Amino acid sequence: MTKQEYKQMLETMRKELDSLLELQEDTEQKIAQLKQAIISLAPLAKESNEPRSFWDSVLGELRTIGITDGIREILRAAYPQKLTPVEIKEQLKAAGQNLSGHKNVMASIHSTLKRMLENEEITTSDDGLTYGWRRKFGKLSDMK
């Protein structure tokens, strides 16, 4: 193979990798949205005499994740919408997140958001009043 053919092959592989990473990000966002929907709908669909199911254990796992992962899930699911720290707190509570270990929940949320901003995981607007998920790649629908 010639040097030009290797360059062309490398460029093709880079484009394919970019496309797959974008698809992965879209999939992760959809998973986060479905988790949020399941958490919201599960209590409405459960009957009192129903035995414990696989989904009950999934819900239990979702409710026991840490505050940072909980915020990630909420912001990823809400993308492209931005949320205030209070809205994030309300969604954490609605998801059944155990916040009792935090003396000051809002301070924990703010410090987590600050750390996530420093790590460039999220974005902020309105002078820090709202926060949103930072996608590494564009949406697939934008690529057409």
C-alpha positions in Angstrom: 0.0 0.0 0.0 1.1 3.5 -0.7 1.4 6.3 1.9 -1.7 8.0 0.4 -3.7 4.8 0.7 -2.8 4.5 4.4 -3.8 8.1 4.9 -7.1 7.5 3.2 -7.8 4.4 5.2 -6.9 6.2 8.4 -9.3 9.0 7.6 -12.1 6.5 6.8 -11.5 4.8 10.2 -11.6 8.2 12.0 -14.9 9.1 10.4 -16.4 5.7 11.3 -15.1 6.1 14.9 -16.7 9.6 15.2 -20.0 8.2 13.9 -19.9 5.3 16.4 -19.0 7.5 19.3 -21.9 9.8 18.4 -24.3 6.8 18.2 -23.0 5.7 21.6 -23.7 9.1 23.1 -27.3 9.1 21.6 -27.8 5.6 23.1 -26.6 6.7 26.5 -29.0 9.7 26.4 -31.9 7.4 25.4 -31.0 5.0 28.2 -31.0 7.9 30.7 -34.4 9.1 29.5 -35.8 5.6 29.8 -34.5 5.1 33.3 -36.1 8.4 34.3 -39.4 7.3 32.7 -39.3 3.9 34.4 -38.6 5.5 37.8 -41.6 7.8 37.3 -44.1 5.2 35.9 -43.2 2.1 38.0 -45.2 3.1 41.1 -48.2 3.8 39.0 -48.1 0.4 37.3 -47.4 -1.8 40.3 -50.2 -3.8 41.9 -50.0 -4.5 45.6 -50.2 -8.3 45.1 -47.5 -8.4 42.4 -44.4 -10.4 43.3 -41.0 -8.7 43.3 -39.7 -8.5 39.7 -36.5 -8.0 37.8 -37.6 -4.4 37.3 -38.0 -3.8 41.0 -34.3 -4.7 41.4 -33.4 -2.4 38.5 -35.3 0.4 40.2 -33.5 -0.3 43.4 -30.2 0.0 41.7 -31.2 3.3 40.1 -32.2 4.7 43.5 -28.9 3.8 45.2 -26.5 5.4 42.8 -24.4 8.3 44.1 -25.4 12.0 43.8 -22.9 12.6 41.0 -24.1 9.8 38.9 -27.7 10.8 39.7 -27.0 14.3 38.4 -25.3 12.9 35.3 -28.3 10.8 34.5 -30.8 13.7 35.1 -28.8 16.1 32.9 -28.1 13.6 30.2 -31.9 12.7 30.1 -32.9 16.3 30.0 -30.5 17.3 27.1 -30.8 19.8 25.4 -32.8 21.4 28.2 -30.9 23.1 31.0 -32.0 22.7 34.7 -31.6 24.8 37.8 -30.0 23.2 40.9 -33.4 23.2 42.6 -34.9 21.3 39.6 -32.0 18.8 39.8 -32.7 18.3 43.5 -36.4 17.7 42.8 -35.6 15.2 40.1 -33.2 13.4 42.4 -35.9 13.2 45.1 -38.5 12.0 42.5 -36.1 9.3 41.4 -36.0 8.1 45.0 -32.3 9.2 45.4 -31.3 8.8 49.1 -30.2 12.3 50.0 -30.3 11.8 53.8 -26.6 11.4 54.0 -26.1 15.0 53.0 -26.3 17.7 55.7 -27.0 20.4 53.1 -28.3 18.8 49.9 -28.1 22.0 47.9 -24.5 22.6 48.9 -23.7 19.0 47.8 -25.5 19.6 44.5 -23.7 22.9 43.9 -20.3 21.4 44.7 -21.0 18.4 42.4 -22.1 20.8 39.6 -18.9 22.9 40.1 -16.7 19.8 39.9 -18.6 18.6 36.8 -18.1 22.0 35.2 -14.4 21.9 35.9 -14.2 18.4 34.3 -16.1 19.8 31.3 -18.9 17.2 31.7 -21.6 19.9 31.7 -22.3 23.4 30.6 -23.8 26.4 32.4 -25.7 29.4 31.2 -27.6 32.4 32.7 -24.5 33.2 34.9 -24.5 29.8 36.5 -28.3 29.6 37.1 -28.9 26.6 34.8 -26.9 23.5 33.9 -27.0 21.2 31.0 -25.3 18.1 29.6 -22.3 18.7 27.4 -22.4 16.3 24.4 -19.0 15.4 23.0 -20.5 14.9 19.6 -23.5 16.3 17.7 -26.8 14.6 17.3 -27.1 12.0 14.6 -30.1 13.9 13.2 -27.8 16.9 12.7 -25.4 15.0 10.5 -27.6 14.6 7.5 
